[in-house]
């Protein structure tokens, strides 16, 4: 039998990069112009990007077995978001992070498996990032990957992309984030993670 998980909605290609004070100053100065600067083309490269499907109000998800929809509690998808990637930066010596990329390309993602035996809804495992405070939007979930019974999909398709617009680059001051979280501040709830105080005050020579 073929088990298929299909999501149709906004795809995301976002990078959360550790940047130097010099680069942070440059991004604060030029804003979206940095996307056209040759020196900053790395935003789409390396292991720092998060690419997946945004779980929002327009996202339509369907799970099917041999083409027939099956019952599933879709709330499970966002129950246990990952924190590993963000923690990697908090535990490093990085001073600033920059958010670059896009999150509004309409397309379709599909994962499928050839399975034997009855379908077990509890067999799904979802790798989801929660970026509420990074992006300044409540309930900001990105579905990165799906496994069934510990196995990655036999086939993974991405299709019907329709274009996108790039987000305004944003600098996050990690020193302020660390101070907040050390006092027990929430990771997912609350205002956006802090930018340098006074727009560029902390980045001046």
Secondary structure, 3 states (H helix, E strand, C coil): CEEEEEEEEEEEEEEEEEECHHHHHHHHHHHHHHHHCHHHHHHHCCCCEEEEEEECCCCEEEEEECCEECCCCHHHHHCCCECHHHHHHHCCCCCEEEEEEEEEEEEEEEEEEECCCCCCHHHEEEEEEECHHHHCCCCCEEEEEEEECCEECCEEEEECCCCCCECCCEEEEHHHHHHHHHCCCCCCCCCCCCCCCCCCHHHCC
